[in-house]
Amino acid sequence: MPLVKLHRVKLAPQQQGFTLIELLIAITLMAVMAGLGWRGLDGLMRSRDINQTRSDQTALLQTVLAQWRSDLDHMTPVPSVNDAGLAWDGQTLRITRRASTPLADGGDAGLWVVAWTRRDGRWRRWQSPAIQDRRSLFEAWTRAERWGKNASADDQNFETPLVAIDQWQINYFRGNAWTNPLSSAGLNTGANATANTSATNNAGPVTGSVTSNAPPDAVRLVLDLGNKALSTAPTQALQGRLSLDWIRPNFSNNKS
């Protein structure tokens, strides 16, 4: 009888893996971690955007206020047109100032008429072309007033939209007191200050008509920053009330 050789069969070791429940738990945990990671990344991106927006708006506001000070620093009274150098009607401030852009031939750059107002929830600045004669100056002065009240499409071509504001105010410093330029107190203060100056210089009597002709010693600007009227605009990072005082460069408050 032949001998039968038996061969031992080696069985491969049984492989062990994750069960379905373990896989589901692992997938769920990974999804949660991924969600938390995305939320953290989104928070960082939002913070960066907010900081960038605030930085941009701060830089813009500083530039706008520098332009405001420049307009007042270069204010130039013009007899029979704008004796005080500026005029405030409760809505628009108009200023005659020296033009800062020199002509190509090196000649006198002349004057600009600039105006500031609030319209459609935004502070705006208007500037005329350079002016070389009195007739053009009077036309630009009148046009600036019209722009502040009811700007035409042609007038708006010379304006620049600036920062969003809810409202703004102007006060003059005359006779050692801050007053509303349109109030009776402001007019009386201006009259007294002008009368005292004229009396000191033996210039004769002064009537009430000089009140609008007396340049203020200082101008206080008050802005309520915001964008309540700009419902479609992104949220403005700068909020609250801002006050800026401008003092006439040659002003002296020394008392003898």
Secondary structure, DSSP 4 states (H G I P E B T S, - for coil): -PPPPPPPPPPPPPP----HHHHHHHHHHHHHHHHHHHHHHHHHHHHHHHHHHHHHHHHHHHHHHHHHHHHHHTB--BTTTBTTSEEE-SSEEEEEEE--S--TTS----EEEEEEEEETTEEEEEEPPPB-SHHHHHHHHHHHHHHHHH--HHHHTTEEEEEEEEEEEEEEEETTEEE-TTSHHHHHHHHHHHHHHHHHTT-----GGGGGGSPPSEEEEEEEE--TT-TTSPPPS--EEEEEEEE-TT------
